[in-house]
């Protein structure tokens, strides 16, 4: 990668602008479900989605220091289920020649204004060219919000029982308000569980409730389905992974990518990629991979008991959404036990898994062997060391605390920029009102 933004977009230009090929761009600093929310809505508007990722230098100049490197941020966008292609070093102020170079006719962004270092709208050029589409911004989440949680060590974001929250039985506000919030959260889970088109069911989503031990006996617990997805296809191995997936980032993503890669290598040895096998699968529809990966996501209480302080930084709902948007995942189980028992594993809705994978990192210190049962069952597999194994919630918080003054300045600057952006919004509103007024007068004259 070049050290700074190239003046011209890389590669050969697209022969023409494609109506269905859309462009989104951003910082995507520790890619969270707010980013994914914009991406999935953008994907619904077309057939392809190109994602421009700004350089560390451009973000520093216009917004402040990044938490994640460009390489780490690209790994995250590449792993998003709805992204067709990631483009590094996209200009901070979106340029028409850049998006045209990649054949993207329209740029998509949330209904908030993003400004550059001078306070000008980053999308002013594409708006002037009428090549701009708007989607709803994901409420109550941003990189700035998450940094604030780390700096202030707040715990108000925790969720005690996600299933009850979705049913409107837990949370803040009146009965009607809780019910409305629950329905909105449930709809967001459904959206994030869609396939690569963002229009059809994709991932399975389940809840698990139960105790690992009850009166000395192992308890299976109760599985309840929230959304039905595609499910395992003929010949696929069911693979189980679990974790907190807090501040879902490059360490988690690389682990999941390597799980998929390892399963592909095993399948290749068994003839999965022979032309005959491929033709047989295509004869029944589109081809598919050899593994069906199920991710168990631990509750906030479980993680906090192990890590303390104000971990997890993201609550179980937010972490689940981050996992769902990842293309290496086929199903999610909310409330998965910290220690997978035989009763739990053998009662999974997809059957006993063919493999249980764990990575090289362990941010949660514990003395007992959490994966003793999968080892006894002969289904335990490990992913070895990799380039991002040290990147987890703990190291991300350390990065921020190490440069606390810089990030606090960024938080303050964000507030000042919000005032400038509000002024821009007010100006745009006045201009729109004036335009409508002039059109009405012109219509009366006719």
VOPAGU-2260 file (C-alpha; in pm, 1 decimal, decimal comma):
REM VOPAGU-2260
SITE   aa  ch    i         X         Y         Z
SITE  UNK   A    0       0,0       0,0       0,0
SITE  UNK   A    1     112,7     352,2     -75,2
SITE  UNK   A    2     185,3     575,1     226,2
SITE  UNK   A    3     -64,7     843,9     122,9
SITE  UNK   A    4    -375,5     882,5     -91,0
SITE  UNK   A    5    -300,8     842,5    -462,8
SITE  UNK   A    6    -409,9    1137,6    -677,1
SITE  UNK   A    7    -580,5     910,4    -928,4
SITE  UNK   A    8    -789,7     598,9    -862,5
SITE  UNK   A    9    -600,4     271,2    -918,4
SITE  UNK   A   10    -661,6      14,8   -1191,6
SITE  UNK   A   11    -826,5      30,1   -1530,5
SITE  UNK   A   12   -1140,7     245,4   -1549,5
SITE  UNK   A   13   -1481,0      83,0   -1591,0
SITE  UNK   A   14   -1613,4     109,1   -1949,8
SITE  UNK   A   15   -1935,2     279,2   -1836,1
SITE  UNK   A   16   -2144,8     381,4   -1537,0
SITE  UNK   A   17   -2361,5      98,4   -1410,4
SITE  UNK   A   18   -2703,4     178,9   -1265,2
SITE  UNK   A   19   -2684,9    -103,3   -1012,9
SITE  UNK   A   20   -2324,4     -47,9    -899,8
SITE  UNK   A   21   -2323,2     180,7    -596,0
SITE  UNK   A   22   -2050,9     346,0    -389,2
SITE  UNK   A   23   -2023,5     408,8     -16,0
SITE  UNK   A   24   -1716,8     542,3     161,5
SITE  UNK   A   25   -1598,5     615,4     510,9
SITE  UNK   A   26   -1343,5     559,6     786,1
SITE  UNK   A   27   -1496,5     230,9     907,8
SITE  UNK   A   28   -1293,9     247,4    1229,7
SITE  UNK   A   29   -1345,1     -80,3    1417,0
SITE  UNK   A   30   -1624,1    -165,7    1173,4
SITE  UNK   A   31   -1940,1    -178,3    1386,0
SITE  UNK   A   32   -2307,0    -243,8    1323,4
SITE  UNK   A   33   -2369,0     124,6    1247,5
SITE  UNK   A   34   -2137,6      97,4     948,0
SITE  UNK   A   35   -2300,6    -232,2     850,8
SITE  UNK   A   36   -2641,6     -66,5     872,0
SITE  UNK   A   37   -2546,2     188,2     605,7
SITE  UNK   A   38   -2383,1     -82,4     392,9
SITE  UNK   A   39   -2681,2    -320,7     397,8
SITE  UNK   A   40   -2925,6     -41,1     310,3
SITE  UNK   A   41   -2699,5      70,4      26,0
SITE  UNK   A   42   -2677,3    -287,1    -103,4
SITE  UNK   A   43   -3056,7    -305,7    -119,3
SITE  UNK   A   44   -3057,6     -17,6    -368,9
SITE  UNK   A   45   -2845,8    -196,2    -628,9
SITE  UNK   A   46   -2678,0    -516,6    -741,4
SITE  UNK   A   47   -2314,7    -435,3    -653,1
SITE  UNK   A   48   -2158,8    -229,0    -375,6
SITE  UNK   A   49   -1810,7     -77,3    -382,2
SITE  UNK   A   50   -1674,7      51,6     -50,3
SITE  UNK   A   51   -1414,0     326,8     -40,7
SITE  UNK   A   52   -1195,5     331,6     271,2
SITE  UNK   A   53   -1008,4     649,4     367,6
SITE  UNK   A   54    -639,3     643,7     460,8
SITE  UNK   A   55    -513,2     693,4     816,2
SITE  UNK   A   56    -357,2    1024,4     706,7
SITE  UNK   A   57    -678,3    1161,6     551,6
SITE  UNK   A   58    -880,5    1071,4     860,5
SITE  UNK   A   59    -622,1    1229,2    1092,1
SITE  UNK   A   60    -637,0    1552,1     892,3
SITE  UNK   A   61   -1016,3    1571,6     877,8
SITE  UNK   A   62   -1144,0    1393,2    1186,8
SITE  UNK   A   63    -869,8    1284,3    1422,2
SITE  UNK   A   64    -661,5     970,2    1489,4
SITE  UNK   A   65    -791,4     628,3    1388,8
SITE  UNK   A   66    -802,3     338,0    1631,8
SITE  UNK   A   67    -752,3      72,9    1363,1
SITE  UNK   A   68    -497,5      81,8    1079,9
SITE  UNK   A   69    -602,2      98,4     715,3
SITE  UNK   A   70    -506,3    -266,2     670,9
SITE  UNK   A   71    -726,3    -368,2     964,6
SITE  UNK   A   72   -1015,2    -156,5     840,3
SITE  UNK   A   73    -993,1    -308,2     490,6
SITE  UNK   A   74   -1000,7    -657,8     639,6
SITE  UNK   A   75   -1331,0    -563,6     805,1
SITE  UNK   A   76   -1498,7    -420,4     494,1
SITE  UNK   A   77   -1380,5    -715,4     284,3
SITE  UNK   A   78   -1550,7    -949,6     533,1
SITE  UNK   A   79   -1887,7    -774,0     516,7
SITE  UNK   A   80   -2150,6    -992,5     352,3
SITE  UNK   A   81   -2289,5    -714,0     129,5
SITE  UNK   A   82   -1962,1    -564,7       1,5
SITE  UNK   A   83   -1862,8    -644,5    -356,9
SITE  UNK   A   84   -1521,8    -474,2    -348,3
SITE  UNK   A   85   -1319,1    -261,2    -105,8
SITE  UNK   A   86   -1118,6      32,5    -242,9
SITE  UNK   A   87    -829,3     167,2     -34,1
SITE  UNK   A   88    -727,3     535,4     -15,9
SITE  UNK   A   89   -1064,1     673,4    -122,0
SITE  UNK   A   90   -1056,7    1055,5     -98,5
SITE  UNK   A   91   -1212,8    1201,1     217,4
SITE  UNK   A   92   -1421,4    1437,2       3,4
SITE  UNK   A   93   -1592,7    1211,0    -248,3
SITE  UNK   A   94   -1483,8    1289,5    -604,1
SITE  UNK   A   95   -1687,0    1228,3    -918,6
SITE  UNK   A   96   -1387,4    1099,0   -1114,5
SITE  UNK   A   97   -1320,4     835,8    -847,0
SITE  UNK   A   98   -1667,6     686,0    -838,4
SITE  UNK   A   99   -1694,5     706,5   -1219,0
SITE  UNK   A  100   -1360,8     527,2   -1253,9
SITE  UNK   A  101   -1514,8     225,2   -1079,1
SITE  UNK   A  102   -1838,0     242,8   -1277,3
SITE  UNK   A  103   -2046,7     357,2    -979,6
SITE  UNK   A  104   -2329,8     584,9   -1083,5
SITE  UNK   A  105   -2450,4     677,4    -735,0
SITE  UNK   A  106   -2302,8     738,0    -390,1
SITE  UNK   A  107   -2501,8     627,9     -85,1
SITE  UNK   A  108   -2470,0     778,3     261,7
SITE  UNK   A  109   -2669,6     815,5     581,9
SITE  UNK   A  110   -2904,5    1106,0     644,0
SITE  UNK   A  111   -2641,6    1284,1     855,5
SITE  UNK   A  112   -2389,5    1530,2     712,9
SITE  UNK   A  113   -2020,5    1437,9     708,0
SITE  UNK   A  114   -1785,8    1735,3     683,0
SITE  UNK   A  115   -1418,1    1777,1     604,5
SITE  UNK   A  116   -1164,8    1972,1     811,3
SITE  UNK   A  117   -1301,4    2303,6     682,3
SITE  UNK   A  118   -1659,2    2213,8     774,7
SITE  UNK   A  119   -1771,6    2162,6     413,7
SITE  UNK   A  120   -1999,4    1874,2     314,5
SITE  UNK   A  121   -1788,6    1577,6     197,6
SITE  UNK   A  122   -2057,0    1488,2     -57,8
SITE  UNK   A  123   -2109,4    1833,2    -208,0
SITE  UNK   A  124   -1976,5    1736,8    -552,2
SITE  UNK   A  125   -2185,6    1420,7    -597,4
SITE  UNK   A  126   -2492,5    1601,2    -460,9
SITE  UNK   A  127   -2445,3    1880,5    -716,0
SITE  UNK   A  128   -2426,1    1616,2    -990,5
SITE  UNK   A  129   -2748,2    1451,7    -864,1
SITE  UNK   A  130   -2560,8    1126,3    -800,9
SITE  UNK   A  131   -2635,7    1091,6    -430,7
SITE  UNK   A  132   -2877,9     860,2    -249,3
SITE  UNK   A  133   -2970,3     874,8     119,6
SITE  UNK   A  134   -3036,5     593,8     367,9
SITE  UNK   A  135   -3128,5     612,5     735,1
SITE  UNK   A  136   -2843,6     644,2     982,1
SITE  UNK   A  137   -2828,1     368,2    1242,5
SITE  UNK   A  138   -2937,6     532,6    1569,9
SITE  UNK   A  139   -2747,4     526,7    1901,1
SITE  UNK   A  140   -2416,2     399,3    1765,7
SITE  UNK   A  141   -2100,0     546,7    1617,9
SITE  UNK   A  142   -1726,5     504,9    1659,4
SITE  UNK   A  143   -1737,9     822,6    1869,7
SITE  UNK   A  144   -2001,8     665,4    2098,5
SITE  UNK   A  145   -1789,5     354,8    2149,0
SITE  UNK   A  146   -1474,2     555,9    2221,7
SITE  UNK   A  147   -1680,1     748,7    2477,3
SITE  UNK   A  148   -1779,8     424,4    2651,6
SITE  UNK   A  149   -1413,4     328,6    2678,9
SITE  UNK   A  150   -1296,4     666,6    2808,0
SITE  UNK   A  151   -1580,0     703,3    3060,2
SITE  UNK   A  152   -1603,1     331,4    3155,5
SITE  UNK   A  153   -1983,8     337,5    3138,8
SITE  UNK   A  154   -2202,2      27,1    3181,9
SITE  UNK   A  155   -2543,1     169,6    3094,8
SITE  UNK   A  156   -2534,6      -3,3    2755,5
SITE  UNK   A  157   -2553,9    -353,4    2907,8
SITE  UNK   A  158   -2855,2    -571,9    2828,2
SITE  UNK   A  159   -2970,8    -821,2    3090,5
SITE  UNK   A  160   -3202,3   -1033,3    2873,7
SITE  UNK   A  161   -3204,6    -962,2    2499,1
SITE  UNK   A  162   -3501,0   -1188,6    2430,0
SITE  UNK   A  163   -3715,5    -997,8    2679,8
SITE  UNK   A  164   -3596,4    -665,5    2535,1
SITE  UNK   A  165   -3705,3    -774,9    2186,4
SITE  UNK   A  166   -4044,1    -872,5    2327,0
SITE  UNK   A  167   -4081,7    -527,5    2484,1
SITE  UNK   A  168   -4072,4    -668,7    2837,4
SITE  UNK   A  169   -3744,7    -511,4    2948,1
SITE  UNK   A  170   -3577,0    -175,1    2897,0
SITE  UNK   A  171   -3645,5     192,5    2958,1
SITE  UNK   A  172   -3962,4     394,9    2903,4
SITE  UNK   A  173   -4333,3     320,0    2893,5
SITE  UNK   A  174   -4485,5     -12,7    2787,5
SITE  UNK   A  175   -4551,7     129,6    2440,4
SITE  UNK   A  176   -4198,7     270,3    2411,4
SITE  UNK   A  177   -4037,1     -58,5    2515,4
SITE  UNK   A  178   -4250,4    -248,1    2266,7
SITE  UNK   A  179   -4155,9      -5,9    1987,0
SITE  UNK   A  180   -3784,7     -31,6    2068,6
SITE  UNK   A  181   -3808,8    -411,7    2080,4
SITE  UNK   A  182   -3975,1    -428,0    1739,8
SITE  UNK   A  183   -3713,8    -195,3    1587,9
SITE  UNK   A  184   -3429,4    -404,8    1730,7
SITE  UNK   A  185   -3589,2    -724,7    1604,6
SITE  UNK   A  186   -3626,3    -574,8    1258,0
SITE  UNK   A  187   -3259,8    -478,6    1259,0
SITE  UNK   A  188   -3158,1    -835,0    1343,1
SITE  UNK   A  189   -3376,2    -959,4    1056,9
SITE  UNK   A  190   -3209,0    -710,6     819,4
SITE  UNK   A  191   -2857,0    -808,1     924,7
SITE  UNK   A  192   -2944,0   -1176,2     883,4
SITE  UNK   A  193   -3016,3   -1132,0     510,7
SITE  UNK   A  194   -2809,0   -1293,2     235,9
SITE  UNK   A  195   -2553,0   -1118,9      14,0
SITE  UNK   A  196   -2832,0    -944,4    -181,7
SITE  UNK   A  197   -2963,3    -791,5     144,3
SITE  UNK   A  198   -3313,3    -885,9      30,5
SITE  UNK   A  199   -3359,9   -1254,2     116,2
SITE  UNK   A  200   -3322,4   -1459,7     437,6
SITE  UNK   A  201   -2962,4   -1564,7     494,4
SITE  UNK   A  202   -2836,0   -1652,9     842,2
SITE  UNK   A  203   -3029,1   -1854,3    1101,2
SITE  UNK   A  204   -3081,6   -1671,1    1432,5
SITE  UNK   A  205   -3156,2   -1853,0    1758,9
SITE  UNK   A  206   -3164,3   -1791,0    2133,7
SITE  UNK   A  207   -3038,8   -2032,7    2396,5
SITE  UNK   A  208   -3152,1   -2024,1    2757,8
SITE  UNK   A  209   -3036,9   -2264,2    3024,4
SITE  UNK   A  210   -2787,3   -2341,2    3296,4
SITE  UNK   A  211   -2480,7   -2551,1    3235,4
SITE  UNK   A  212   -2545,4   -2746,9    3552,7
SITE  UNK   A  213   -2865,4   -2812,3    3745,6
SITE  UNK   A  214   -2860,8   -3022,1    4065,2
SITE  UNK   A  215   -2546,9   -3195,0    3944,5
SITE  UNK   A  216   -2703,3   -3290,7    3611,7
SITE  UNK   A  217   -2610,3   -3145,3    3278,9
SITE  UNK   A  218   -2894,4   -2944,9    3128,4
SITE  UNK   A  219   -2952,6   -2906,1    2756,8
SITE  UNK   A  220   -3123,7   -2572,7    2793,7
SITE  UNK   A  221   -3386,1   -2443,1    2553,6
SITE  UNK   A  222   -3328,0   -2324,7    2198,7
SITE  UNK   A  223   -3577,6   -2082,5    2046,6
SITE  UNK   A  224   -3574,1   -1970,8    1684,1
SITE  UNK   A  225   -3592,4   -1598,5    1609,7
SITE  UNK   A  226   -3538,3   -1598,7    1231,2
SITE  UNK   A  227   -3513,6   -1884,9     987,3
SITE  UNK   A  228   -3237,0   -1855,8     732,1
SITE  UNK   A  229   -3105,8   -2081,5     457,2
SITE  UNK   A  230   -2978,7   -2354,3     691,7
SITE  UNK   A  231   -2715,2   -2619,3     615,3
SITE  UNK   A  232   -2707,7   -2749,8     258,6
SITE  UNK   A  233   -2636,4   -3108,2     149,2
SITE  UNK   A  234   -2280,1   -3213,5     229,2
SITE  UNK   A  235   -2191,7   -2914,1     445,0
SITE  UNK   A  236   -2012,5   -2973,5     773,0
SITE  UNK   A  237   -2160,4   -2791,8    1072,9
SITE  UNK   A  238   -1886,9   -2594,1    1248,3
SITE  UNK   A  239   -1925,0   -2420,4    1585,6
SITE  UNK   A  240   -1733,1   -2120,3    1718,7
SITE  UNK   A  241   -1811,2   -1902,6    2018,4
SITE  UNK   A  242   -1694,0   -1589,5    2194,4
SITE  UNK   A  243   -1774,3   -1240,9    2311,8
SITE  UNK   A  244   -1685,0   -1084,0    1974,5
SITE  UNK   A  245   -1658,7    -749,8    2152,6
SITE  UNK   A  246   -1557,7    -455,4    1930,8
SITE  UNK   A  247   -1573,9    -702,8    1643,0
SITE  UNK   A  248   -1245,9    -644,2    1463,6
SITE  UNK   A  249    -955,8    -790,5    1267,3
SITE  UNK   A  250    -865,3   -1051,1    1530,3
SITE  UNK   A  251   -1214,8   -1203,0    1517,5
SITE  UNK   A  252   -1244,3   -1166,8    1140,6
SITE  UNK   A  253    -911,7   -1331,0    1061,8
SITE  UNK   A  254    -997,2   -1620,5    1295,7
SITE  UNK   A  255   -1330,2   -1675,8    1117,3
SITE  UNK   A  256   -1165,2   -1647,0     775,9
SITE  UNK   A  257    -907,4   -1908,0     874,2
SITE  UNK   A  258   -1181,4   -2141,0    1003,7
SITE  UNK   A  259   -1347,8   -2119,8     662,9
SITE  UNK   A  260   -1011,9   -2167,8     489,9
SITE  UNK   A  261    -930,7   -2474,9     699,1
SITE  UNK   A  262   -1268,7   -2630,4     619,6
SITE  UNK   A  263   -1215,8   -2556,6     250,1
SITE  UNK   A  264    -876,9   -2728,6     259,9
SITE  UNK   A  265   -1029,1   -3035,3     423,9
SITE  UNK   A  266   -1313,4   -3039,6     170,3
SITE  UNK   A  267   -1067,5   -3012,1    -117,9
SITE  UNK   A  268    -893,6   -3327,6       3,0
SITE  UNK   A  269   -1229,4   -3504,9       2,5
SITE  UNK   A  270   -1321,5   -3400,8    -353,2
SITE  UNK   A  271   -1559,9   -3114,6    -276,4
SITE  UNK   A  272   -1408,0   -2901,7    -553,3
SITE  UNK   A  273   -1397,7   -3171,2    -822,3
SITE  UNK   A  274   -1580,0   -3067,7   -1139,2
SITE  UNK   A  275   -1832,4   -3346,3   -1092,6
SITE  UNK   A  276   -1917,0   -3233,6    -736,5
SITE  UNK   A  277   -1944,0   -2871,1    -847,5
SITE  UNK   A  278   -2174,5   -2963,0   -1136,0
SITE  UNK   A  279   -2395,4   -3168,7    -904,5
SITE  UNK   A  280   -2436,7   -2876,2    -663,6
SITE  UNK   A  281   -2500,2   -2629,4    -944,3
SITE  UNK   A  282   -2758,6   -2868,5   -1087,1
SITE  UNK   A  283   -2964,1   -2808,6    -772,7
SITE  UNK   A  284   -2904,6   -2430,8    -770,4
SITE  UNK   A  285   -2607,1   -2205,3    -703,5
SITE  UNK   A  286   -2279,4   -2351,6    -576,5
SITE  UNK   A  287   -2191,4   -2314,1    -207,5
SITE  UNK   A  288   -1905,4   -2367,0      36,7
SITE  UNK   A  289   -1834,7   -2680,9     240,3
SITE  UNK   A  290   -1892,0   -2537,5     590,9
SITE  UNK   A  291   -2195,7   -2406,4     777,8
SITE  UNK   A  292   -2048,3   -2190,7    1052,9
SITE  UNK   A  293   -2251,1   -2132,2    1371,1
SITE  UNK   A  294   -2136,5   -1853,2    1606,0
SITE  UNK   A  295   -2237,6   -1860,1    1971,0
SITE  UNK   A  296   -2242,5   -1508,9    2123,1
SITE  UNK   A  297   -2212,3   -1476,4    2503,4
SITE  UNK   A  298   -2439,5   -1251,8    2709,8
SITE  UNK   A  299   -2312,9    -926,3    2862,9
SITE  UNK   A  300   -2330,6   -1070,0    3215,2
SITE  UNK   A  301   -2113,8   -1367,7    3118,7
SITE  UNK   A  302   -1844,0   -1147,7    2965,0
SITE  UNK   A  303   -1847,6    -895,6    3247,9
SITE  UNK   A  304   -1809,8   -1174,7    3502,3
SITE  UNK   A  305   -1493,4   -1288,9    3324,2
SITE  UNK   A  306   -1341,7    -952,5    3224,6
SITE  UNK   A  307   -1478,4    -705,4    3479,1
SITE  UNK   A  308   -1457,1    -323,1    3448,9
SITE  UNK   A  309   -1716,1    -217,3    3186,8
SITE  UNK   A  310   -1664,0    -501,8    2940,3
SITE  UNK   A  311   -1821,2    -575,0    2702,2
SITE  UNK   A  312   -1790,2    -234,4    2535,7
SITE  UNK   A  313   -2064,9    -343,2    2295,2
SITE  UNK   A  314   -2376,6    -508,5    2434,8
SITE  UNK   A  315   -2499,1    -849,1    2317,8
SITE  UNK   A  316   -2736,8    -696,9    2061,6
SITE  UNK   A  317   -2461,0    -486,3    1905,3
SITE  UNK   A  318   -2210,8    -771,5    1907,8
SITE  UNK   A  319   -2462,5   -1008,0    1751,8
SITE  UNK   A  320   -2528,2    -765,7    1467,0
SITE  UNK   A  321   -2154,0    -736,0    1403,0
SITE  UNK   A  322   -2125,0   -1114,0    1380,3
SITE  UNK   A  323   -2433,7   -1147,9    1158,1
SITE  UNK   A  324   -2296,9    -906,9     895,3
SITE  UNK   A  325   -1980,6   -1115,7     853,7
SITE  UNK   A  326   -1978,5   -1331,8     541,1
SITE  UNK   A  327   -1797,8   -1616,5     719,0
SITE  UNK   A  328   -2098,7   -1680,2     946,8
SITE  UNK   A  329   -2413,4   -1879,6     862,1
SITE  UNK   A  330   -2595,6   -1878,2    1196,3
SITE  UNK   A  331   -2587,9   -1701,3    1532,5
SITE  UNK   A  332   -2693,1   -1824,1    1876,0
SITE  UNK   A  333   -2755,9   -1542,8    2124,9
SITE  UNK   A  334   -2686,8   -1630,9    2488,6
SITE  UNK   A  335   -2444,2   -1914,4    2414,0
SITE  UNK   A  336   -2286,6   -2066,5    2729,0
SITE  UNK   A  337   -1929,1   -1971,6    2814,9
SITE  UNK   A  338   -1844,2   -2340,3    2846,1
SITE  UNK   A  339   -2003,8   -2553,9    2571,5
SITE  UNK   A  340   -2130,9   -2873,3    2736,8
SITE  UNK   A  341   -2217,3   -3199,5    2568,7
SITE  UNK   A  342   -2585,8   -3135,5    2632,6
SITE  UNK   A  343   -2562,6   -2798,2    2461,5
SITE  UNK   A  344   -2357,3   -2916,8    2163,3
SITE  UNK   A  345   -2565,7   -3228,6    2096,1
SITE  UNK   A  346   -2891,6   -3030,4    2109,8
SITE  UNK   A  347   -2789,4   -2754,9    1866,1
SITE  UNK   A  348   -3069,4   -2702,5    1609,5
SITE  UNK   A  349   -2838,7   -2814,9    1325,8
SITE  UNK   A  350   -2724,4   -3131,7    1502,6
SITE  UNK   A  351   -2399,1   -3207,9    1683,5
SITE  UNK   A  352   -2124,0   -3003,0    1516,4
SITE  UNK   A  353   -1856,0   -3178,3    1315,1
SITE  UNK   A  354   -1599,0   -2940,0    1464,3
SITE  UNK   A  355   -1561,9   -2680,2    1740,1
SITE  UNK   A  356   -1293,4   -2423,1    1663,1
SITE  UNK   A  357   -1101,3   -2191,8    1893,7
SITE  UNK   A  358    -832,8   -1934,7    1812,6
SITE  UNK   A  359    -490,1   -1855,6    1957,4
SITE  UNK   A  360    -601,3   -1555,4    2164,6
SITE  UNK   A  361    -764,3   -1563,0    2504,5
SITE  UNK   A  362    -862,8   -1222,1    2640,2
SITE  UNK   A  363   -1078,5   -1387,3    2905,9
SITE  UNK   A  364    -844,4   -1537,2    3167,6
SITE  UNK   A  365    -961,5   -1865,1    3317,2
SITE  UNK   A  366    -801,2   -2162,6    3487,1
SITE  UNK   A  367   -1035,0   -2442,1    3375,6
SITE  UNK   A  368   -1032,6   -2586,0    3024,2
SITE  UNK   A  369   -1342,6   -2429,4    2870,1
SITE  UNK   A  370   -1324,1   -2664,4    2571,2
SITE  UNK   A  371   -1271,9   -2986,9    2765,5
SITE  UNK   A  372   -1600,0   -3137,9    2638,8
SITE  UNK   A  373   -1537,8   -3077,1    2265,7
SITE  UNK   A  374   -1192,4   -3228,9    2317,2
SITE  UNK   A  375   -1344,7   -3536,2    2482,2
SITE  UNK   A  376   -1591,5   -3562,8    2194,1
SITE  UNK   A  377   -1302,4   -3553,4    1945,0
SITE  UNK   A  378   -1437,3   -3249,1    1759,8
SITE  UNK   A  379   -1208,5   -2975,8    1893,9
SITE  UNK   A  380    -993,7   -2789,0    1638,9
SITE  UNK   A  381    -752,3   -2499,2    1682,8
SITE  UNK   A  382    -657,6   -2213,9    1454,4
SITE  UNK   A  383    -288,0   -2134,7    1483,7
SITE  UNK   A  384    -110,2   -1803,2    1518,2
SITE  UNK   A  385    -193,4   -1528,1    1270,0
SITE  UNK   A  386    -111,1   -1161,7    1203,7
SITE  UNK   A  387    -408,3   -1022,4    1395,2
SITE  UNK   A  388    -421,7   -1255,4    1693,9
SITE  UNK   A  389    -339,2    -976,7    1939,4
SITE  UNK   A  390    -622,0    -752,9    1818,0
SITE  UNK   A  391    -917,3    -781,8    2054,1
SITE  UNK   A  392   -1132,7    -558,9    2275,1
SITE  UNK   A  393    -856,1    -532,2    2533,7
SITE  UNK   A  394    -587,3    -416,7    2291,1
SITE  UNK   A  395    -826,1    -172,3    2123,7
SITE  UNK   A  396    -902,5     -13,1    2461,4
SITE  UNK   A  397    -527,6      -1,5    2532,1
SITE  UNK   A  398    -467,9     182,0    2203,3
SITE  UNK   A  399    -721,8     444,6    2301,9
SITE  UNK   A  400    -600,4     482,6    2659,9
SITE  UNK   A  401    -241,7     513,8    2537,8
SITE  UNK   A  402    -341,3     820,3    2334,7
SITE  UNK   A  403    -624,6     932,4    2560,2
SITE  UNK   A  404    -556,1    1304,5    2510,8
SITE  UNK   A  405    -578,3    1270,4    2133,0
SITE  UNK   A  406    -906,1    1079,2    2147,1
SITE  UNK   A  407   -1058,4    1319,2    2399,4
SITE  UNK   A  408    -964,9    1602,5    2162,4
SITE  UNK   A  409   -1131,6    1404,8    1884,0
SITE  UNK   A  410   -1447,5    1372,9    2092,8
SITE  UNK   A  411   -1448,4    1749,2    2155,1
SITE  UNK   A  412   -1383,3    1823,7    1787,9
SITE  UNK   A  413   -1670,4    1593,0    1696,6
SITE  UNK   A  414   -1901,0    1811,3    1905,8
SITE  UNK   A  415   -1776,1    2130,1    1738,0
SITE  UNK   A  416   -1815,7    1973,4    1394,4
SITE  UNK   A  417   -2171,4    1875,5    1486,3
SITE  UNK   A  418   -2255,6    2244,7    1532,4
SITE  UNK   A  419   -2109,8    2326,8    1190,0
SITE  UNK   A  420   -2295,4    2033,3    1030,7
SITE  UNK   A  421   -2620,4    2149,1    1192,6
SITE  UNK   A  422   -2569,1    2491,0    1034,1
SITE  UNK   A  423   -2517,2    2324,7     694,7
SITE  UNK   A  424   -2837,0    2124,7     740,0
SITE  UNK   A  425   -3028,9    2441,6     825,4
SITE  UNK   A  426   -2888,1    2615,7     516,4
SITE  UNK   A  427   -2983,5    2322,1     292,8
SITE  UNK   A  428   -3334,2    2321,7     439,7
SITE  UNK   A  429   -3376,6    2694,6     372,8
SITE  UNK   A  430   -3248,0    2650,4      17,5
SITE  UNK   A  431   -3491,8    2364,7     -40,0
SITE  UNK   A  432   -3781,4    2571,4      96,9
SITE  UNK   A  433   -3683,5    2863,0    -126,9
SITE  UNK   A  434   -3663,0    2634,3    -431,6
SITE  UNK   A  435   -4011,8    2494,6    -364,7
SITE  UNK   A  436   -4148,3    2844,5    -313,6
SITE  UNK   A  437   -4005,5    2958,2    -649,0
SITE  UNK   A  438   -4144,8    2649,9    -823,0
SITE  UNK   A  439   -4489,9    2717,8    -674,8
SITE  UNK   A  440   -4480,4    3080,6    -796,1
SITE  UNK   A  441   -4370,6    2969,5   -1141,5
SITE  UNK   A  442   -4652,2    2712,1   -1154,7
SITE  UNK   A  443   -4911,5    2979,2   -1065,1
SITE  UNK   A  444   -4787,7    3204,6   -1345,9
SITE  UNK   A  445   -4833,2    2922,4   -1596,8
